[in-house]
Amino acid sequence: GMAFVSNLVAFTLIVRIKVRTDPMIWFSIFLLSLAAWAGTIMMQDFSATRVAAVFWDPITTIGVVFMPVALYMFALAYTNPRRLSSPFVFPMMAGVSALTIYIDSHTQLMHNYTTAAQTGSPWGFVAPTGPAFFIISLWLIVLCLGSIMLLLRFRRNTADPILRNQARLFILAIAVPLSIGAF
């Protein structure tokens, strides 16, 4: 619940800023995808029945798959705005994201979304992972690491101390949750 609220508050604060930049827009999209993921996880956790959990669980994948795309696009916009105009980067990522979501929601490869497979937990019901669940994890990790690499290269190549410090903070903001979530 706190992640949902805090991301919406941060998004609201950013929207109130008059000047719009590409990094700000991508960061806003990142915050919205985080809020969407947190909100759908909250709804899945509050599900009183297996049927309700099966309804919400596949929707959580949308936020999980688009979060790293928005984060990577933010890092790209911040570090190399010229590459943002590439006709291949975002369409390729959006296509892979859509394919991942389709596979997740229409097969049992990443999650088993049948009502019988839902396992009870103290906070609701959880869909067991399938044999190809690693695809979602790999997608998240590769794009987050790619974002960190872009920011590290930018930090190394910029002479402006404020931009170097900003890049360091962005790297930490990505690396800490990524390393904690990976374990």
SVG drawing of the C-alpha trace seen along z (x, -y; Angstrom):
<svg xmlns="http://www.w3.org/2000/svg" viewBox="-13 -26 48 53">
<polyline fill="none" stroke="black" stroke-width="0.4" points="0.0,0.0 2.8,-2.4 4.6,-1.8 1.3,-2.6 0.7,-5.9 4.4,-7.0 4.7,-6.5 1.5,-8.4 2.6,-11.3 6.0,-11.4 4.3,-11.4 1.9,-14.2 4.9,-16.3 6.7,-15.8 3.6,-16.6 3.4,-20.0 6.8,-21.0 6.2,-23.4 9.2,-22.4 8.9,-19.0 12.1,-17.1 12.4,-13.6 14.1,-12.2 11.3,-13.7 8.6,-12.1 10.3,-8.7 10.7,-8.9 7.0,-9.8 6.1,-6.7 8.4,-4.6 6.6,-5.9 3.2,-5.1 4.3,-1.6 5.6,-1.1 2.3,-2.4 0.3,-0.1 2.4,2.9 2.0,2.0 -1.7,1.4 -2.4,4.6 -0.2,6.5 -2.2,4.9 -5.5,6.0 -4.1,9.5 -3.0,9.7 -6.5,8.5 -8.2,11.1 -10.5,13.1 -11.0,15.9 -8.9,17.8 -11.0,16.5 -10.3,12.9 -6.6,13.6 -6.6,15.2 -8.2,12.0 -5.6,9.6 -2.4,11.8 -1.8,11.6 -2.4,7.8 0.6,7.4 2.9,8.6 2.1,5.5 3.8,3.2 6.7,5.6 7.5,5.8 7.1,2.1 9.0,0.8 12.5,1.7 11.6,0.4 10.7,-3.0 13.7,-3.0 16.0,-2.2 14.4,-4.9 14.9,-7.3 18.6,-6.5 18.9,-6.8 17.1,-10.1 19.3,-11.4 22.6,-10.1 22.2,-10.2 19.1,-12.0 20.1,-11.5 19.7,-7.8 16.1,-8.3 15.1,-9.2 16.3,-5.8 13.4,-4.1 14.4,-0.7 15.0,-1.1 11.6,-1.8 9.5,0.2 11.8,3.3 11.4,3.0 7.6,2.4 7.4,5.4 9.3,7.7 7.2,6.5 4.0,7.1 5.1,10.6 6.2,11.4 2.8,10.2 1.0,12.2 2.9,15.4 2.4,14.9 -1.3,14.4 -2.0,17.1 0.2,20.0 1.3,21.7 5.0,21.1 5.6,18.1 2.8,18.4 0.0,20.9 -3.1,18.8 -5.7,21.6 -7.8,21.3 -6.8,24.8 -3.1,23.9 -3.4,20.8 -1.7,21.4 -2.9,19.8 -0.7,17.5 -1.2,15.2 -1.9,12.3 -4.1,14.0 -3.4,16.3 -0.3,16.6 0.1,18.1 2.9,20.6 5.7,19.8 6.2,21.8 9.3,23.2 9.9,20.0 9.4,17.5 13.1,16.6 12.3,14.7 10.5,12.0 13.4,11.9 16.0,11.8 14.2,9.0 14.0,6.9 17.7,7.6 19.1,7.0 17.3,3.6 18.2,2.4 21.8,3.4 21.8,1.7 20.4,-1.5 23.2,-1.3 25.8,-0.9 24.5,-3.9 24.7,-6.0 28.1,-4.7 29.5,-5.6 27.8,-9.1 29.2,-9.7 32.7,-8.7 32.5,-11.0 31.0,-14.1 33.0,-16.9 30.1,-18.6 30.1,-17.8 26.4,-18.2 25.7,-15.8 28.2,-13.3 26.5,-13.4 23.1,-13.0 24.3,-10.0 25.7,-8.5 22.4,-8.9 20.5,-7.4 22.9,-4.4 22.3,-3.8 18.6,-4.2 18.6,-1.4 21.3,0.8 20.1,1.1 16.5,2.4 17.9,4.5 20.5,6.2 18.0,6.7 15.3,8.0 17.7,10.4 18.3,12.2"/>
</svg>
